[in-house]
Amino acid sequence: MDLIERISRQFQDNTRTTHDALEMLAAPIAGAIEVMTSSLLDNGKILVCGGSGSSGDARRFAA
């Protein structure tokens, strides 16, 4: 397999994976957004946490 073909395959695999994730995750993500928005509009909170590397993600999300 030449280098161009290998690079092309990587892009195709990435596109396929992204499309599969869209089909599986769009509805749950939309549901989570609705729950969080509803909570904030009702003067509620969104609590975030994480350990190790995930704590940085939680801080960025909270910011």
N, C-alpha and C positions, 0 to 999 in steps of 0.2 A: 504494500500500500504506500503510495507516495504521500508526501507531506501535505499537499493541497487537499487530497482526498480525506486524509485524517482530520485536518482542520474543519473541512466541510461537514464531516460526520459529527464532530463535536458540536458544531452549531445546530445541526439538525436534531441531535439528541437533546440539547438544551431547549430548543423550541418545543419539542414534543413534551418534555417534562413540564415546562411552563404551562402549556395548554392543558395537560392533565391536572395540574395543580389548580388552575382556574376553574375547571369543571367541578373539582372536589371541594374547593375551599370558598368559592364566591358566596354561596348561601350562608355558611356558618360565619363568615366574616361580616356579612351584612347584618346577620342577627346580633352579633356581638356589638356592632356599631349602634344598632337600635337600642339595645339594653343600656349601653354606656351613655348615650345621648339622653335617654329617658331618665336615668339616674341623675345626671347633672341638671336637667331641667326641673327636677323635683327637689333641688338643693341637696342631692345625695353626694356620694363620694365614689371615686374609683381608686381602689387600693392596688398598688403594684409592688412586687417584690422579686427578688432573685438572689441567687448565691453565686459567688465566683464571677465568671464572665457575664452571667445573666443580670447581675446587679447593675452593671453599666447600661444594659438595655433598659432595665426598669427606670433608672435615673433619666435616660433620654426620653422615654415614653412620658414620664411625669412632667418633664420640662416642656 
